[in-house]
Amino acid sequence: MENISLGPAGGNIKDATDQSFMADVVEASKEAPVLVDFWAPWCGPCKSLTPVLEKVVNDQQGKVKLVKVNIDENPGVAGQLGVRSIPAVFAFDKGRPVDAFQGALPEGQLREFIAKILGGTDEGQQLKEAIEKADELLQAGDIAQAAQIYGAVVEADPENITAIAGLARCYLANGDAERAGQILDMAGPERQTDPAIKSVRMAIELTADAPKDDELDVLIEKVTNDRSNHELRFELAEALVARGKNKEAADHLLKILSDDLNWEEGKAKAKLLELFEAAGPKDPATIEGRRRLSSLMFA
């Protein structure tokens, strides 16, 4: 196995296998947050990310741990978590996954990610607090006020990806997918792969063919009259996702998974993970859905 670390890991960093994952990650995260770095020897971006990730974790002096999983040798947990591309990093806290990102982030963004997990602050605290307030307003349905705050943050910090993505979500929530896409373009071509931008792009794609009210009502009635029909329930979940009803969609998908975790070769799980990505990590449907999915997977 190729070692892509720059130096000795120390007590804060270790390798794990599918067999040791429960002890090394799930149980260990009950003592301190654990980042799981899914990588492979052939992955070029992994070679860029891992040394920087190790450095940032070691700088935390034990406040957070890093566990590295070679997916070539240990594909099991990566498959269960829906890892589609690497590098992929999942944050576990108190026994459950709480956040994640894909791709080789620069050191500054890695520190921000870890600071968020640890509840830390930095020089941009005022802007972060404004974004948090806008996030709350958006989730509460106060789209106009949220958009105003996101817009103010973008004006103050034109490269703030979180605010750009949030502003785009506001336009999407108002049914203006075209303007939402234009807002995302403000991030520039080199940052379109950022998870926050990709998340909104996916949400735009998923809402492209939203069903009409009467079509949705028919599906709801069918599922009500045939509750054990997972195919119908999955169809309803897809329709709800397209209408932006993330919580309701997640509930139906999790109902399928509670009956059969690998239904249709993981079809429901894949759709749920897609919903999480499109909704974003702060959406209540993602937070609650990941918690419930984790309970099913690691019961």
C-alpha positions as CSV (number, residue, x, y, z in Angstrom):
1,M,0.0,0.0,0.0
2,E,1.4,3.4,-1.0
3,N,2.0,5.8,1.9
4,I,0.9,9.3,0.9
5,S,1.6,10.9,4.2
6,L,4.4,13.5,4.5
7,G,5.5,12.2,7.9
8,P,4.6,10.3,11.0
9,A,1.0,10.5,11.9
10,G,1.4,10.5,15.6
11,G,-1.5,9.7,18.0
12,N,-4.0,11.8,16.2
13,I,-3.9,9.9,12.9
14,K,-4.3,6.3,12.0
15,D,-5.3,3.9,9.3
16,A,-8.5,1.9,9.6
17,T,-10.2,-1.1,7.9
18,D,-13.8,-2.0,7.3
19,Q,-13.5,-4.3,10.3
20,S,-12.0,-1.7,12.6
21,F,-14.2,1.2,11.5
22,M,-16.8,0.8,14.3
23,A,-14.1,1.1,16.9
24,D,-11.7,3.5,15.2
25,V,-14.4,5.9,14.0
26,V,-17.9,5.4,15.4
27,E,-16.9,4.7,19.0
28,A,-13.9,7.0,19.0
29,S,-16.0,9.9,17.8
30,K,-17.9,9.7,21.1
31,E,-14.7,11.1,22.7
32,A,-13.6,13.6,20.0
33,P,-14.7,14.3,16.5
34,V,-13.1,12.0,13.9
35,L,-12.5,12.9,10.2
36,V,-12.5,9.9,7.9
37,D,-10.3,10.3,4.7
38,F,-11.4,7.9,2.0
39,W,-8.5,7.5,-0.4
40,A,-6.7,5.2,-2.8
41,P,-3.1,4.9,-4.0
42,W,-4.0,5.8,-7.6
43,C,-5.9,9.0,-6.7
44,G,-3.9,12.1,-7.6
45,P,-6.0,14.6,-5.6
46,C,-5.7,12.3,-2.5
47,K,-1.9,12.8,-2.6
48,S,-2.5,16.5,-2.5
49,L,-5.2,16.5,0.2
50,T,-3.9,13.9,2.7
51,P,-0.6,15.6,3.8
52,V,-2.4,19.0,4.3
53,L,-5.2,17.3,6.1
54,E,-2.7,15.6,8.4
55,K,-1.0,18.9,9.1
56,V,-4.2,20.7,10.0
57,V,-5.4,17.8,12.2
58,N,-2.1,17.6,14.1
59,D,-2.3,21.4,14.6
60,Q,-5.5,20.8,16.6
61,Q,-3.4,18.8,19.2
62,G,-5.9,16.1,19.8
63,K,-9.2,18.1,19.5
64,V,-10.0,16.2,16.4
65,K,-8.7,12.8,15.0
66,L,-8.0,11.6,11.5
67,V,-8.7,8.1,10.2
68,K,-7.6,7.1,6.7
69,V,-9.4,4.3,4.8
70,N,-7.9,2.9,1.6
71,I,-11.1,2.1,-0.4
72,D,-9.3,-0.3,-2.7
73,E,-8.6,-2.6,0.3
74,N,-11.7,-1.6,2.3
75,P,-14.6,-0.8,0.0
76,G,-17.4,-1.8,2.5
77,V,-17.9,1.3,4.6
78,A,-17.2,3.7,1.7
79,G,-20.0,1.9,-0.2
80,Q,-22.4,2.2,2.7
81,L,-21.8,5.9,3.0
82,G,-22.3,6.4,-0.7
83,V,-18.8,7.6,-1.5
84,R,-18.9,8.1,-5.3
85,S,-15.5,9.9,-5.8
86,I,-12.4,10.4,-3.9
87,P,-10.9,12.0,-1.9
88,A,-14.0,12.1,0.3
89,V,-13.8,13.2,3.9
90,F,-16.6,12.5,6.4
91,A,-16.8,14.0,9.9
92,F,-18.1,11.8,12.7
93,D,-19.1,13.2,16.0
94,K,-20.8,11.4,18.9
95,G,-21.0,8.2,16.9
96,R,-22.7,9.7,13.8
97,P,-21.7,11.4,10.5
98,V,-22.3,15.2,10.8
99,D,-20.7,16.7,7.7
100,A,-18.7,15.8,4.6
101,F,-16.9,17.1,1.6
102,Q,-15.3,15.8,-1.6
103,G,-12.2,16.9,-3.5
104,A,-8.9,18.3,-2.4
105,L,-9.7,21.5,-0.5
106,P,-7.0,24.1,0.2
107,E,-5.6,24.4,3.7
108,G,-7.7,27.5,4.5
109,Q,-11.0,25.7,3.7
110,L,-9.9,22.6,5.6
111,R,-9.3,24.7,8.7
112,E,-12.7,26.3,8.3
113,F,-14.3,22.8,7.9
114,I,-12.6,21.6,11.1
115,A,-13.4,24.9,12.9
116,K,-17.1,24.4,12.1
117,I,-17.0,20.8,13.4
118,L,-15.3,22.1,16.6
119,G,-17.5,25.2,16.9
120,G,-14.5,27.4,16.4
121,T,-14.2,31.0,15.2
122,D,-11.9,33.0,13.0
123,E,-11.4,36.5,11.7
124,G,-14.5,36.2,9.5
125,Q,-16.8,35.7,12.6
126,Q,-19.1,38.6,11.8
127,L,-19.7,37.4,8.2
128,K,-20.1,33.8,9.5
129,E,-22.7,35.0,12.0
130,A,-24.5,36.8,9.2
131,I,-24.6,33.7,7.0
132,E,-25.8,31.6,9.9
133,K,-28.7,34.1,10.4
134,A,-29.5,34.0,6.7
135,D,-29.4,30.2,6.8
136,E,-31.9,30.2,9.7
137,L,-34.2,32.6,7.8
138,L,-34.1,30.6,4.7
139,Q,-34.9,27.4,6.5
140,A,-37.8,29.3,8.3
141,G,-39.2,30.4,4.9
142,D,-38.2,34.1,5.2
143,I,-36.6,34.0,1.7
144,A,-36.6,37.8,1.2
145,Q,-34.7,38.6,4.4
146,A,-32.3,35.7,3.9
147,A,-31.6,36.9,0.4
148,Q,-30.9,40.4,1.7
149,I,-28.3,39.2,4.2
150,Y,-26.7,36.8,1.7
151,G,-26.5,39.7,-0.8
152,A,-24.8,41.9,1.8
153,V,-22.2,39.3,2.6
154,V,-21.5,38.8,-1.1
155,E,-21.1,42.6,-1.5
156,A,-18.6,42.6,1.5
157,D,-16.8,39.4,0.4
158,P,-17.4,38.7,-3.4
159,E,-15.6,35.4,-3.1
160,N,-17.7,34.0,-0.2
161,I,-18.9,30.7,-1.7
162,T,-21.3,30.0,1.1
163,A,-23.1,33.3,0.7
164,I,-23.2,32.9,-3.1
165,A,-24.7,29.5,-2.8
166,G,-27.2,30.7,-0.2
167,L,-28.3,33.6,-2.4
168,A,-28.8,31.2,-5.3
169,R,-30.9,28.9,-3.1
170,C,-33.1,31.9,-2.3
171,Y,-33.8,32.5,-6.0
172,L,-34.4,28.7,-6.5
173,A,-36.8,28.7,-3.5
174,N,-38.8,31.5,-5.3
175,G,-38.9,29.4,-8.5
176,D,-36.3,31.4,-10.4
177,A,-33.9,28.6,-11.4
178,E,-32.4,30.7,-14.2
179,R,-31.4,33.5,-11.9
180,A,-30.1,31.0,-9.4
181,G,-27.8,29.6,-12.0
182,Q,-26.6,33.1,-12.8
183,I,-25.8,33.7,-9.2
184,L,-23.7,30.5,-9.1
185,D,-21.8,31.7,-12.1
186,M,-20.5,34.6,-9.9
187,A,-18.2,32.1,-8.2
188,G,-16.1,31.9,-11.4
189,P,-15.4,28.8,-13.5
190,E,-12.5,27.6,-11.3
191,R,-14.8,27.3,-8.2
192,Q,-17.8,25.5,-9.8
193,T,-16.6,22.2,-8.3
194,D,-16.9,23.6,-4.8
195,P,-19.4,21.4,-2.8
196,A,-21.7,24.3,-2.0
197,I,-22.0,25.3,-5.6
198,K,-22.4,21.7,-6.9
199,S,-25.1,21.2,-4.3
200,V,-27.2,24.0,-5.6
201,R,-26.6,23.0,-9.2
202,M,-27.9,19.5,-8.4
203,A,-30.9,21.1,-6.7
204,I,-31.6,23.1,-9.8
205,E,-31.4,19.9,-11.9
206,L,-33.7,17.9,-9.6
207,T,-36.4,20.6,-9.7
208,A,-36.4,20.9,-13.5
209,D,-39.3,18.5,-14.0
210,A,-41.4,19.2,-10.9
211,P,-44.9,17.6,-11.0
212,K,-48.0,19.7,-10.9
213,D,-50.2,19.8,-7.7
214,D,-52.7,17.4,-9.1
215,E,-50.1,14.9,-10.2
216,L,-48.5,15.0,-6.7
217,D,-51.9,14.6,-5.0
218,V,-52.5,11.4,-7.1
219,L,-49.2,9.9,-6.0
220,I,-49.8,10.7,-2.4
221,E,-53.2,9.0,-2.6
222,K,-51.7,5.9,-4.2
223,V,-49.1,5.5,-1.5
224,T,-51.7,6.1,1.2
225,N,-53.8,3.3,-0.3
226,D,-50.8,0.9,-0.9
227,R,-48.3,1.6,1.9
228,S,-46.2,-1.5,1.3
229,N,-45.6,-0.6,-2.4
230,H,-42.0,0.6,-2.3
231,E,-41.9,1.4,-6.0
232,L,-44.8,3.8,-5.6
233,R,-43.3,5.3,-2.5
234,F,-40.0,5.8,-4.4
235,E,-41.8,7.6,-7.2
236,L,-43.5,9.9,-4.7
237,A,-40.2,10.6,-3.1
238,E,-38.7,11.6,-6.4
239,A,-41.7,13.9,-7.0
240,L,-41.3,15.5,-3.6
241,V,-37.6,16.1,-4.2
242,A,-38.5,17.8,-7.5
243,R,-40.9,20.1,-5.6
244,G,-38.2,20.9,-3.0
245,K,-40.1,19.1,-0.2
246,N,-36.9,17.5,1.1
247,K,-38.1,16.4,4.5
248,E,-41.1,14.6,3.2
249,A,-39.0,13.0,0.4
250,A,-36.4,11.8,3.0
251,D,-39.2,10.4,5.2
252,H,-40.4,8.2,2.4
253,L,-37.0,7.1,1.3
254,L,-36.1,6.2,4.9
255,K,-39.3,4.3,5.2
256,I,-38.1,2.1,2.3
257,L,-34.7,1.7,3.8
258,S,-36.1,0.8,7.2
259,D,-37.8,-2.1,5.5
260,D,-35.0,-3.0,3.2
261,L,-31.6,-1.2,3.5
262,N,-30.5,-2.5,0.1
263,W,-33.8,-2.2,-1.8
264,E,-33.4,-2.4,-5.5
265,E,-29.6,-2.7,-5.2
266,G,-29.3,0.5,-3.2
267,K,-31.7,2.6,-5.3
268,A,-33.4,4.3,-2.4
269,K,-30.1,4.9,-0.6
270,A,-28.6,6.5,-3.7
271,K,-31.6,8.8,-4.1
272,L,-31.4,9.8,-0.4
273,L,-27.7,10.6,-0.7
274,E,-28.5,12.6,-3.8
275,L,-31.1,14.5,-1.8
276,F,-28.6,15.3,0.9
277,E,-26.2,16.6,-1.6
278,A,-28.8,18.8,-3.3
279,A,-30.3,20.1,-0.1
280,G,-26.9,20.9,1.5
281,P,-25.4,20.0,4.8
282,K,-27.4,22.6,6.8
283,D,-30.8,21.6,5.6
284,P,-32.8,20.0,8.4
285,A,-33.7,17.2,6.0
286,T,-30.0,16.4,5.6
287,I,-29.2,16.7,9.3
288,E,-32.0,14.5,10.5
289,G,-31.9,12.2,7.5
290,R,-28.2,11.5,7.9
291,R,-28.8,10.8,11.6
292,R,-31.6,8.4,10.8
293,L,-29.7,6.7,8.0
294,S,-26.7,6.3,10.3
295,S,-28.9,4.6,12.9
296,L,-30.0,2.1,10.2
297,M,-26.5,1.5,8.9
298,F,-24.7,1.2,12.2
299,A,-27.4,-0.3,14.4
